[in-house]
Amino acid sequence: MASNPLYINSRITIAGWELTEQFVLAGGPGGQNVNKVSTAVQLFFDVLNSPSLPERLKENIPRVAGRRMSKDGVLMIEANRFRSQDRNREDARERLKELILKAAEPPPPPRRATKPTKGSVERRLKAKSGRAVVKKMRGKPTGE
C-alpha cells in the first residue's frame, strides 16, 4: 500500500489508501541485481470508484489512459525505467499525476469552418494548370 497522498493540483488530492503498489522483476540493465530484486513498480488506481476525482475526470481518464485501464475501471501504470525501487515508485506516481492533469485539461474550442479566400482559390487553380502544362510537355511529340 502506498501511504503518502498524491497531490495532483490545488483541488485534486488522491489519498494514499487509494493507490496500490506491486513490485515485480524488471528486465533490462542491472547486472546480477536484476534477477534478484523486484525493482519494477505496478501502480494500481481504481478510477471509477475513487472519491477523490470529480465525475468529469472519471469520464475523461479512460479516453486518455487507453489500454492501461481495465474494464473494471482500474488504471495500471508500470514503471521500470530505473534500477531502484524508490525511483520507479516516484516515476509511476509522476506518470499518474501527468495522466490525470491531461484528463483535467479543458476541451479545445470548437473548430469554426472557414471558406478559402478568392485569391487562394485563384492561385491554386493557376498552379494546377501550370503543372498540367509541364506534364503535357513531357509526352511524346506530335507529328507536326
N, C-alpha and C positions, 0 to 999 in steps of 0.2 A: 504494500500500500504506500502510495506517495502521501506524505504527511503535510508538506508545505502547500499552501494555496497558490494558485497560478493567477497572477494579476494580468488581465488582458488589456484593459484600459480603465478610465475612472469609473465607468458604470458596470463593467463586467469583471467579476472575480469568480474563478472556479475553485470550490473548496477541495482540500486535499483528499477527502474521502471519496470524491467522485472519480478520481484518477486511479487506475490500477496499472502497476508496472510488473513486467515479467522479464526476466533476464535469460537469454538464450546464447548458445555458442555462435560466434561470428566467424566467418571466413576472412580471408584477406591477410594483410601483414600482421605480424605479432610474434613470429618465431614459435618456440615451444609453448609460449603462453596461450596462443590461440586455441590449442587443443584442450587446455585445462580450465580456463576461466571463462565464465559466461559474461561477456562484455557487451553484447548487443542488447538493446532495450526495446521491448514492445510495450508501447503506452496505449492503454485502452481507455476510452471515454464514451460513456453512454449519452449520446447527444439528445435523443428523443425523450429520455426520462430525467434530464438534468433540470433542477430547479434554478440553476444559475443563469440559464440562457433565455432570452426573450423568444417569443414564438416566431418572429421574423427570421431570427438566426437559425432556429430549428428547421425552417423550411429551406433556407439557403445553403446550409452546410452540406447536405447530401449532394447538391449540384457541384459544389466546389471540391468536395472530397473525392468524388468519383468512386473508383474501385476500393479505396481504403476503408469504405464504410460498408458494414454488413447489412443484410436485410432487416435485422433486428434494431438497427439504428446505433450500433456500436462502432465507433471510429477507432481504427488501429493505426498507429504510427510506429514504424520500425526504424531505429537509428543504430547504425553500426559503422559510422564514419571514422570514429576514433578508437584508440586501443584501450581507453579506460572506461570503466562503467559510469563514473560520475560525469564525464564529458558527454557520453552518449545519452545519459539521462537528461542533461541540460539541453542537448541538441533536440531531443524528442519533444521536450516541453516548449522549446522555442518554435519548433515547426508547428505544433498545435496552436500556439498563440498566433503565428502568421496566418494559418488557415482560418481561424476564427475572425481575425481582423479583415481578411479578404472577403469573407462572407458578410461582414458587417458593413462593407462599403455601400454607399447609396447606388441605386441603379443608374446607368448612364442616361443622359437626356435622350428623349426620343428623336430619331432622325427626321429631319424635315426634308421632304422631297423638293428638289430644285430642277429647273429646266436649264439645259445648256444655252449659253448666250448665242446670239445670232452670229457674232464674229467667230466663235469657236466652231460652230457648225460649218460655216463657210471655209475655214482653214482646214477642217477635217476632210471635207469633200474635195478641196483643191489638192491636198496631199494624196488622196486616193486616186484622183485622176492622173496626177503626176506619176505615181507608182505604176498605174496601168500603162502609161506611155512607155515607161522604161521597160516593162516586161514585154510589151508588144514589139519593141525593137530587138529583143533577144530571139525572136522567132526566125524561121527560115526566110531568106529573101524571096520576094515575089518575082515573077518572070517579067518585069518591066524593062 
